[in-house]
Amino acid sequence: MRNAEKLMAAHPQMIRCHRTCIVNKNYIQRIDRGSDGLILHLFDYPQEIPVSRQYILTVKEALKSK
């Protein structure tokens, strides 16, 4: 996953939100607060994407510049 993140560094719309997930911030439909933290809901993707505590600030900063 670390290698994929390095390859996508040239694409600022791609953000890492969990140790298992990298998402395109343009496809985030909404953000909910779950019992374990934040949860992302994407357009045309039925599963919820968790945001780990390690990446909460990264996700928030990326969404401010959206």
C-alpha positions in Angstrom: 0.0 0.0 0.0 2.9 2.3 0.7 4.2 1.9 -2.8 0.8 2.7 -4.3 0.6 5.8 -2.1 4.0 6.9 -3.5 2.9 6.4 -7.1 -0.3 8.4 -6.5 1.6 11.3 -4.9 1.4 13.2 -8.2 -2.4 13.0 -7.9 -3.5 15.3 -5.1 -7.2 14.1 -5.3 -6.1 10.7 -4.0 -5.9 10.5 -0.2 -5.1 7.7 2.1 -7.8 7.3 4.8 -7.0 3.9 6.3 -4.1 1.4 6.2 -6.1 -0.6 3.6 -7.8 2.3 1.6 -6.9 5.1 -0.7 -9.8 7.1 -2.1 -10.4 9.8 -4.6 -11.7 12.8 -2.6 -13.9 13.8 -5.5 -16.0 10.7 -5.1 -16.8 11.3 -1.4 -20.5 11.8 -1.1 -20.7 12.3 2.7 -18.9 11.7 6.0 -20.5 10.2 9.0 -19.3 9.9 12.6 -19.4 6.3 13.6 -18.6 4.6 16.9 -15.0 4.0 15.9 -14.4 7.3 14.2 -15.2 8.8 10.7 -16.8 6.8 7.9 -16.7 7.8 4.3 -19.6 7.1 1.8 -18.6 7.2 -1.8 -20.7 7.7 -4.9 -21.6 4.4 -6.6 -19.9 2.3 -3.9 -22.1 0.6 -1.4 -19.5 -0.2 1.3 -18.5 2.2 4.0 -14.9 3.3 4.1 -13.4 3.7 7.6 -11.1 6.6 8.4 -8.5 5.5 11.0 -7.4 7.9 13.8 -3.9 8.1 12.1 -5.4 9.7 8.9 -8.3 11.8 10.3 -6.2 15.1 10.0 -5.0 14.2 6.6 -8.6 13.6 5.4 -9.9 16.8 6.9 -7.2 18.9 5.4 -7.7 17.3 2.0 -11.4 18.0 2.1 -10.9 21.6 3.1 -9.0 22.1 -0.2 -11.7 20.4 -2.2 
